[in-house]
Amino acid sequence: MEMDLSKEQRVELLSTLKTRFEKNMNRHQGIEWAKVLARLEANAKRLWSLSQMEASGGEPDVVGYDTSTGEYLFYDCSPESPKGRRSYCYDRAALDARKEFKPENSAIDAATAMGVELLSEEQYRALQEMGKFDTKSSSWVKTPDHIRKLGGATFCDRRYDTVFFYHNGADSYYAARGFRAVLKV
């Protein structure tokens, strides 16, 4: 898979990210775009991952800064779970276990191919502090090992002005459930 963006693709993506950054300052107070841009320009692989987040409908934006690593955190900030990443079961084991009506992919495999990770429950809840997301959809989140070993997987959504954390069989999939990602740059 080609993981390099053309000059035109880089320019277009950086313009989109800058516009979104400036429009949503509440998500990243105290963070300067020039410093984010410098990190992005120095890391073509991460820029490619952001392009994958964008292309699948994630609307990635800066939501924080890790002082211990110097990395900026990008989360999918689309109002609903990204449309290009829905109807997936949780992981490869769940996909392989399905005997019929297999979905196209799994959330974990798709995230790995994009070079990103699923949000954890804590990250998902932090995102919900920045706005109202997944009011009509839901998103798989990283599942604790003890739940996954028993065949389950976890997801979140926002209903009745409350963020809910649920479980389902890992092999389940729904047209309104996708996954949200985090990328560190």
Disulfide bonds with the S-S distance in Angstrom:
none
